[in-house]
Amino acid sequence: MEKSQTKDPLHGITLQAILEKLVHYYGFDTLGELIKIKCFNENPSIKSSLTFLRKTEWARKKVEELYIKTLPKLDN
């Protein structure tokens, strides 16, 4: 019997990889406009953003939702 692969687009990808792809695609300026959180708008960095997102579930969910919406554009 074959194992069915998961349909979850977040399966197997780290929060850091998600954030790096979004920052590469949008930049922190646009990311800060799309998701209004301080770590994207004031002295943004991957490290400080990861620290905040790991502690703040609602913000992490917003980042994950944006990543899922952006996935088709990232593949091109």
N, C-alpha and C positions, 0 to 999 in steps of 0.2 A: 504494500500500500504506500503510495507517495505522500509525502508530507505537503500540506498546502502552505503556500507562502502567505505571509501576513500582508494585508492590504494597507496597513498603517504606514503612512509616509514618514512618520517619525521613528519607526522601528529601526534600531541600529545606528542612529545618528546622534551625536552628542550635542548638548546645548552649545558648546563652543563652536562646533562645525556649523550649526544653524546660524549662530550670530555672525560668524566670519563670512558666510555666504551672503547674508542680508546686508552687512556693512559693505562688502565688495560690490554688491549690486546697487544698493541705494545710497551708500555713504551715511555717515552719522547725521548730517543735516536733515536729509529727507526722512531717515528713520525716526529722528526726533519729532518730526512733524506728523508722521503716521502713528507713532506710539508716543504719547506725551509723558515721558518719564525723565526725571532729572539726569539719570546716568547717560542718556543719549544727547542731552542738550547742554550740559555743563561739564567741560573738560572730559569729553567721552574717551573711553578706551575699552578695548575688549576685556581686559582684566577687571576693571571696576564694574563694567556692565555685567559680567558673569557673576561677580560677587553678589550684586543686587538681585539678579534674576534667580539665582539659586535660593535666595532667602525669601523671595516674594512671588508666591504662586500665581497671583492674578496677572502680574507683569510677564511672567514666563509664558503663561497661556496666550497672552496677546502676541508675543514674539512667535510662538509656535503657530498660531493661527495665520499670522502674516506670512510665515515661511510656507505653509501649505498653499496659501493663495498665490504665492510668488513662484512656486515650484515649476509650473509650465514655462515661465519666462526664464528660469535658471537653466532649464534643459536646452534652450536654444542658443 
